[in-house]
């Protein structure tokens, strides 16, 4: 799983939530849109190592430095290597225009980040159950 998140506090909260849900061992983090694309396309120092599988899911924030989440999503969907990769927007934005644009560009889901830790953990657990479960095993 790839978490694309520029907020250090939100990253820590997400890591704690993934640890609590026993999914932290499969979590990679990119801190801006360019780093996320480098990771997914195997470029540069942040690219996936040869043979490292594509993440099973990308949790993508909207407000990112360098390239925002909308542009990352646009480029993911435009590339044959990543076109079918599940991407869930995981953001604090509750703007209907953001939600509509993400769905138009092919986001598989749009989840507003909960503020309370207990709700954050439950949201992460549900995302894991919904997107990462295959034949009773987490990917």
Buried (B, 14 or more C-beta within 10 A) or exposed (E): BBBBBBBEEBBEBBBBBBBBBEBBEBBBBBBBBBBBBBBBBBEEEBBBEEEEEBBBBBBBBBBBEBBBBBBBBBBBBEEEEBEEBBBBBBBEBEEEEBBEBBEEBBBBBBBEBBEEEEEBBBBBBEBBEBBBEEEEEBB
